[in-house]
């Protein structure tokens, strides 16, 4: 199991875990990995009906896109 697999392995339907992983990866400068974590979080949030986390992740993705890279 890699660090990117942690949310999926521990609690696959918890979209906030993917959001948190994305934040950590973003702060570490791993923008592509952060995007992947955010996208996975959006998939989980859509499947579970987690509207709040969906909105938060969309904001983070927008900021990443606006910052470039």
MOPAC internal coordinates of N, CA, C and O (Angstrom, degrees):
PM7 1SCF
backbone

  N    0.0000 0     0.00 0     0.00 0    0    0    0
  C    1.4507 1     0.00 0     0.00 0    1    0    0
  C    1.5287 1   108.37 1     0.00 0    2    1    0
  O    1.2310 1   120.80 1   -49.71 1    3    2    1
  N    1.3124 1   116.07 1   130.29 1    3    2    1
  C    1.4573 1   121.04 1   175.63 1    5    3    2
  C    1.5195 1   109.18 1   -95.89 1    6    5    3
  O    1.2310 1   120.48 1   -10.52 1    7    6    5
  N    1.3009 1   116.69 1   169.48 1    7    6    5
  C    1.4674 1   119.82 1   179.03 1    9    7    6
  C    1.5148 1   111.55 1   -60.47 1   10    9    7
  O    1.2310 1   120.20 1   145.12 1   11   10    9
  N    1.3036 1   117.23 1   -34.88 1   11   10    9
  C    1.4617 1   120.44 1   179.46 1   13   11   10
  C    1.5190 1   111.80 1   -66.68 1   14   13   11
  O    1.2310 1   120.21 1   157.58 1   15   14   13
  N    1.3220 1   117.21 1   -22.42 1   15   14   13
  C    1.4585 1   121.65 1   179.64 1   17   15   14
  C    1.5234 1   113.16 1   -85.42 1   18   17   15
  O    1.2310 1   119.66 1   168.19 1   19   18   17
  N    1.2943 1   118.25 1   -11.81 1   19   18   17
  C    1.4651 1   121.32 1  -172.72 1   21   19   18
  C    1.5256 1   113.20 1   -54.36 1   22   21   19
  O    1.2310 1   118.54 1   127.19 1   23   22   21
  N    1.3359 1   120.39 1   -52.81 1   23   22   21
  C    1.4715 1   117.82 1  -179.87 1   25   23   22
  C    1.5270 1   112.66 1   -59.30 1   26   25   23
  O    1.2310 1   120.76 1   140.35 1   27   26   25
  N    1.3199 1   116.14 1   -39.65 1   27   26   25
  C    1.4577 1   120.63 1  -178.14 1   29   27   26
  C    1.5259 1   111.46 1   -66.87 1   30   29   27
  O    1.2310 1   120.23 1   141.54 1   31   30   29
  N    1.3130 1   117.17 1   -38.46 1   31   30   29
  C    1.4545 1   121.65 1  -177.95 1   33   31   30
  C    1.5297 1   112.44 1   -76.61 1   34   33   31
  O    1.2310 1   120.28 1   140.50 1   35   34   33
  N    1.3183 1   117.07 1   -39.50 1   35   34   33
  C    1.4602 1   120.24 1  -174.38 1   37   35   34
  C    1.5193 1   113.36 1   -82.85 1   38   37   35
  O    1.2310 1   120.28 1   135.17 1   39   38   37
  N    1.3090 1   117.07 1   -44.83 1   39   38   37
  C    1.4632 1   120.84 1  -179.07 1   41   39   38
  C    1.5231 1   108.39 1  -154.12 1   42   41   39
  O    1.2310 1   120.24 1   -96.21 1   43   42   41
  N    1.3216 1   117.15 1    83.79 1   43   42   41
  C    1.4628 1   121.00 1  -170.53 1   45   43   42
  C    1.5257 1   115.41 1   -61.96 1   46   45   43
  O    1.2310 1   119.15 1   157.92 1   47   46   45
  N    1.3171 1   119.22 1   -22.08 1   47   46   45
  C    1.4687 1   121.11 1  -178.50 1   49   47   46
  C    1.5237 1   113.17 1   -98.86 1   50   49   47
  O    1.2310 1   120.14 1  -161.72 1   51   50   49
  N    1.3206 1   117.35 1    18.28 1   51   50   49
  C    1.4628 1   121.26 1  -179.29 1   53   51   50
  C    1.5279 1   108.74 1  -105.77 1   54   53   51
  O    1.2310 1   120.96 1   -87.87 1   55   54   53
  N    1.3147 1   115.77 1    92.13 1   55   54   53
  C    1.4631 1   121.30 1  -174.52 1   57   55   54
  C    1.5288 1   112.62 1   -63.16 1   58   57   55
  O    1.2310 1   120.13 1   150.64 1   59   58   57
  N    1.3194 1   117.36 1   -29.36 1   59   58   57
  C    1.4663 1   120.21 1  -179.99 1   61   59   58
  C    1.5229 1   111.80 1   -64.47 1   62   61   59
  O    1.2310 1   119.95 1   152.59 1   63   62   61
  N    1.3228 1   117.69 1   -27.41 1   63   62   61
  C    1.4650 1   120.24 1   177.41 1   65   63   62
  C    1.5311 1   110.07 1   -66.20 1   66   65   63
  O    1.2310 1   120.63 1   140.19 1   67   66   65
  N    1.3123 1   116.40 1   -39.81 1   67   66   65
  C    1.4638 1   120.33 1   177.27 1   69   67   66
  C    1.5255 1   110.16 1   -68.02 1   70   69   67
  O    1.2310 1   120.34 1   141.53 1   71   70   69
  N    1.3207 1   116.96 1   -38.47 1   71   70   69
  C    1.4755 1   120.72 1   176.23 1   73   71   70
  C    1.5170 1   109.68 1   -61.06 1   74   73   71
  O    1.2310 1   120.33 1   134.76 1   75   74   73
  N    1.3233 1   116.97 1   -45.24 1   75   74   73
  C    1.4601 1   120.98 1   179.56 1   77   75   74
  C    1.5161 1   112.36 1   -63.55 1   78   77   75
  O    1.2310 1   120.68 1   138.14 1   79   78   77
  N    1.3218 1   116.31 1   -41.86 1   79   78   77
  C    1.4599 1   119.90 1   177.35 1   81   79   78
  C    1.5258 1   109.94 1   -61.88 1   82   81   79
  O    1.2310 1   120.45 1   137.80 1   83   82   81
  N    1.3142 1   116.75 1   -42.20 1   83   82   81
  C    1.4570 1   120.13 1   177.67 1   85   83   82
  C    1.5129 1   112.14 1   -59.35 1   86   85   83
  O    1.2310 1   120.58 1   138.20 1   87   86   85
  N    1.3119 1   116.50 1   -41.80 1   87   86   85
  C    1.4772 1   120.67 1   179.15 1   89   87   86
  C    1.5256 1   110.86 1   -62.42 1   90   89   87
  O    1.2310 1   120.73 1   135.44 1   91   90   89
  N    1.3263 1   116.21 1   -44.56 1   91   90   89
  C    1.4688 1   120.35 1   179.90 1   93   91   90
  C    1.5299 1   110.42 1   -62.87 1   94   93   91
  O    1.2310 1   120.88 1   133.79 1   95   94   93
  N    1.3169 1   115.92 1   -46.21 1   95   94   93
  C    1.4635 1   119.74 1   179.91 1   97   95   94
  C    1.5229 1   111.61 1   -63.73 1   98   97   95
  O    1.2310 1   120.61 1   140.98 1   99   98   97
  N    1.3186 1   116.44 1   -39.02 1   99   98   97
  C    1.4663 1   120.37 1   178.31 1  101   99   98
  C    1.5241 1   110.42 1   -62.48 1  102  101   99
  O    1.2310 1   120.60 1   134.51 1  103  102  101
  N    1.3097 1   116.45 1   -45.49 1  103  102  101
  C    1.4757 1   120.23 1  -179.79 1  105  103  102
  C    1.5214 1   111.93 1   -65.70 1  106  105  103
  O    1.2310 1   120.68 1   153.50 1  107  106  105
  N    1.3302 1   116.30 1   -26.50 1  107  106  105
  C    1.4633 1   120.89 1   177.87 1  109  107  106
  C    1.5297 1   111.90 1   -83.09 1  110  109  107
  O    1.2310 1   120.65 1  -179.29 1  111  110  109
  N    1.3289 1   116.36 1     0.71 1  111  110  109
  C    1.4527 1   120.49 1   179.10 1  113  111  110
  C    1.5169 1   114.04 1    83.26 1  114  113  111
  O    1.2310 1   120.14 1  -170.26 1  115  114  113
  N    1.3045 1   117.34 1     9.74 1  115  114  113
  C    1.4698 1   122.03 1  -179.19 1  117  115  114
  C    1.5310 1   108.82 1   -96.49 1  118  117  115
  O    1.2310 1   120.99 1  -109.68 1  119  118  117
  N    1.3118 1   115.71 1    70.32 1  119  118  117
  C    1.4605 1   122.15 1  -171.96 1  121  119  118
  C    1.5225 1   113.94 1   -63.37 1  122  121  119
  O    1.2310 1   119.95 1   139.79 1  123  122  121
  N    1.3246 1   117.70 1   -40.21 1  123  122  121
  C    1.4647 1   119.42 1   179.45 1  125  123  122
  C    1.5260 1   110.91 1   -65.88 1  126  125  123
  O    1.2310 1   120.69 1   138.75 1  127  126  125
  N    1.3270 1   116.28 1   -41.25 1  127  126  125
  C    1.4623 1   119.99 1   177.11 1  129  127  126
  C    1.5249 1   110.91 1   -66.11 1  130  129  127
  O    1.2310 1   120.72 1   143.13 1  131  130  129
  N    1.3250 1   116.23 1   -36.87 1  131  130  129
  C    1.4654 1   120.65 1   177.46 1  133  131  130
  C    1.5231 1   110.11 1   -62.74 1  134  133  131
  O    1.2310 1   120.66 1   135.41 1  135  134  133
  N    1.3241 1   116.33 1   -44.59 1  135  134  133
  C    1.4735 1   119.99 1   177.91 1  137  135  134
  C    1.5237 1   111.06 1   -58.77 1  138  137  135
  O    1.2310 1   120.85 1   137.40 1  139  138  137
  N    1.3222 1   115.97 1   -42.60 1  139  138  137
  C    1.4726 1   119.99 1  -179.89 1  141  139  138
  C    1.5298 1   110.45 1   -63.71 1  142  141  139
  O    1.2310 1   119.97 1   138.17 1  143  142  141
  N    1.3174 1   117.66 1   -41.83 1  143  142  141
  C    1.4657 1   120.93 1   178.46 1  145  143  142
  C    1.5255 1   110.43 1   -64.91 1  146  145  143
  O    1.2310 1   120.43 1   137.33 1  147  146  145
  N    1.3172 1   116.78 1   -42.67 1  147  146  145
  C    1.4607 1   120.32 1   178.23 1  149  147  146
  C    1.5295 1   111.36 1   -62.65 1  150  149  147
  O    1.2310 1   120.72 1   136.99 1  151  150  149
  N    1.3240 1   116.23 1   -43.01 1  151  150  149
  C    1.4757 1   119.21 1   179.90 1  153  151  150
  C    1.5244 1   111.07 1   -63.13 1  154  153  151
  O    1.2310 1   120.80 1   139.62 1  155  154  153
  N    1.3248 1   116.07 1   -40.38 1  155  154  153
  C    1.4636 1   119.49 1   177.11 1  157  155  154
  C    1.5288 1   108.99 1   -64.34 1  158  157  155
  O    1.2310 1   120.14 1   139.69 1  159  158  157
  N    1.3158 1   117.33 1   -40.31 1  159  158  157
  C    1.4610 1   120.99 1   177.28 1  161  159  158
  C    1.5163 1   111.81 1   -60.97 1  162  161  159
  O    1.2310 1   120.29 1   141.27 1  163  162  161
  N    1.3325 1   117.06 1   -38.73 1  163  162  161
  C    1.4645 1   120.61 1   177.22 1  165  163  162
  C    1.5274 1   111.09 1   -64.47 1  166  165  163
  O    1.2310 1   120.62 1   140.09 1  167  166  165
  N    1.3233 1   116.43 1   -39.91 1  167  166  165
  C    1.4727 1   120.05 1   177.72 1  169  167  166
  C    1.5257 1   110.62 1   -61.43 1  170  169  167
  O    1.2310 1   121.17 1   133.13 1  171  170  169
  N    1.3190 1   115.36 1   -46.87 1  171  170  169
  C    1.4702 1   120.20 1  -179.05 1  173  171  170
  C    1.5274 1   110.16 1   -65.23 1  174  173  171
  O    1.2310 1   120.62 1   136.12 1  175  174  173
  N    1.3244 1   116.42 1   -43.88 1  175  174  173
  C    1.4639 1   120.58 1  -179.03 1  177  175  174
  C    1.5255 1   111.39 1   -61.99 1  178  177  175
  O    1.2310 1   120.66 1   140.03 1  179  178  177
  N    1.3236 1   116.35 1   -39.97 1  179  178  177
  C    1.4704 1   120.23 1   178.56 1  181  179  178
  C    1.5275 1   110.40 1   -65.12 1  182  181  179
  O    1.2310 1   120.93 1   138.67 1  183  182  181
  N    1.3195 1   115.84 1   -41.33 1  183  182  181
  C    1.4577 1   120.66 1  -179.06 1  185  183  182
  C    1.5298 1   112.36 1   -67.10 1  186  185  183
  O    1.2310 1   120.67 1   145.79 1  187  186  185
  N    1.3445 1   116.33 1   -34.21 1  187  186  185
  C    1.4659 1   120.30 1  -176.07 1  189  187  186
  C    1.5267 1   113.22 1   -99.17 1  190  189  187
  O    1.2310 1   120.26 1   174.85 1  191  190  189
  N    1.3386 1   117.11 1    -5.15 1  191  190  189
  C    1.4598 1   120.37 1   179.22 1  193  191  190
  C    1.5205 1   113.97 1    77.05 1  194  193  191
  O    1.2310 1   120.41 1  -153.10 1  195  194  193
  N    1.3224 1   116.83 1    26.90 1  195  194  193
  C    1.4705 1   121.81 1  -178.84 1  197  195  194
  C    1.5248 1   109.44 1   -86.67 1  198  197  195
  O    1.2310 1   120.61 1   -93.31 1  199  198  197
  N    1.3127 1   116.45 1    86.69 1  199  198  197
  C    1.4686 1   121.65 1  -175.36 1  201  199  198
  C    1.5232 1   113.22 1   -68.46 1  202  201  199
  O    1.2310 1   120.10 1   142.23 1  203  202  201
  N    1.3245 1   117.42 1   -37.77 1  203  202  201
  C    1.4639 1   120.16 1  -178.28 1  205  203  202
  C    1.5258 1   111.26 1   -63.56 1  206  205  203
  O    1.2310 1   120.74 1   132.48 1  207  206  205
  N    1.3210 1   116.19 1   -47.52 1  207  206  205
  C    1.4605 1   119.01 1   179.51 1  209  207  206
  C    1.5130 1   110.94 1   -65.69 1  210  209  207
  O    1.2310 1   120.00 1   144.30 1  211  210  209
  N    1.3300 1   117.61 1   -35.70 1  211  210  209
  C    1.4611 1   120.89 1   175.72 1  213  211  210
  C    1.5189 1   110.37 1   -57.04 1  214  213  211
  O    1.2310 1   120.34 1   131.46 1  215  214  213
  N    1.3173 1   116.96 1   -48.54 1  215  214  213
  C    1.4662 1   120.98 1  -179.34 1  217  215  214
  C    1.5233 1   111.38 1   -61.89 1  218  217  215
  O    1.2310 1   120.51 1   137.05 1  219  218  217
  N    1.3339 1   116.62 1   -42.95 1  219  218  217
  C    1.4615 1   120.33 1  -179.46 1  221  219  218
  C    1.5302 1   110.94 1   -63.81 1  222  221  219
  O    1.2310 1   120.30 1   134.12 1  223  222  221
  N    1.3154 1   117.02 1   -45.88 1  223  222  221
  C    1.4584 1   120.43 1  -179.42 1  225  223  222
  C    1.5293 1   110.36 1   -63.90 1  226  225  223
  O    1.2310 1   119.94 1   140.24 1  227  226  225
  N    1.3088 1   117.72 1   -39.76 1  227  226  225
  C    1.4642 1   120.25 1   177.77 1  229  227  226
  C    1.5244 1   111.17 1   -59.54 1  230  229  227
  O    1.2310 1   120.30 1   141.20 1  231  230  229
  N    1.3230 1   117.02 1   -38.80 1  231  230  229
  C    1.4681 1   120.93 1   177.18 1  233  231  230
  C    1.5263 1   110.24 1   -64.22 1  234  233  231
  O    1.2310 1   120.32 1   133.92 1  235  234  233
  N    1.3296 1   116.99 1   -46.08 1  235  234  233
  C    1.4675 1   120.41 1  -179.77 1  237  235  234
  C    1.5287 1   111.35 1   -62.35 1  238  237  235
  O    1.2310 1   120.28 1   137.59 1  239  238  237
  N    1.3297 1   117.06 1   -42.41 1  239  238  237
  C    1.4606 1   120.21 1   178.02 1  241  239  238
  C    1.5250 1   110.94 1   -63.84 1  242  241  239
  O    1.2310 1   120.39 1   138.52 1  243  242  241
  N    1.3199 1   116.86 1   -41.48 1  243  242  241
  C    1.4644 1   120.67 1   178.44 1  245  243  242
  C    1.5341 1   110.35 1   -60.32 1  246  245  243
  O    1.2310 1   120.78 1   136.66 1  247  246  245
  N    1.3146 1   116.12 1   -43.34 1  247  246  245
  C    1.4824 1   119.79 1   179.65 1  249  247  246
  C    1.5148 1   110.76 1   -64.16 1  250  249  247
  O    1.2310 1   120.54 1   138.75 1  251  250  249
  N    1.3266 1   116.57 1   -41.25 1  251  250  249
  C    1.4792 1   119.39 1   178.07 1  253  251  250
  C    1.5164 1   110.02 1   -61.51 1  254  253  251
  O    1.2310 1   120.28 1   135.21 1  255  254  253
  N    1.3136 1   117.07 1   -44.79 1  255  254  253
  C    1.4655 1   120.86 1  -179.25 1  257  255  254
  C    1.5234 1   111.04 1   -65.09 1  258  257  255
  O    1.2310 1   120.50 1   141.35 1  259  258  257
  N    1.3201 1   116.66 1   -38.65 1  259  258  257
  C    1.4626 1   120.80 1  -179.93 1  261  259  258
  C    1.5207 1   111.65 1   -68.39 1  262  261  259
  O    1.2310 1   120.63 1   149.23 1  263  262  261
  N    1.3305 1   116.40 1   -30.77 1  263  262  261
  C    1.4574 1   121.13 1  -179.39 1  265  263  262
  C    1.5222 1   111.53 1   -78.35 1  266  265  263
  O    1.2310 1   120.69 1   166.05 1  267  266  265
  N    1.3142 1   116.29 1   -13.95 1  267  266  265
  C    1.4532 1   120.28 1  -179.25 1  269  267  266
  C    1.5202 1   111.36 1    84.40 1  270  269  267
  O    1.2310 1   121.12 1     6.91 1  271  270  269
  N    1.2889 1   115.46 1  -173.09 1  271  270  269
  C    1.4792 1   127.22 1   178.81 1  273  271  270
  C    1.4606 1   109.85 1    96.07 1  274  273  271
  O    1.2310 1   120.10 1   180.00 1  275  274  273

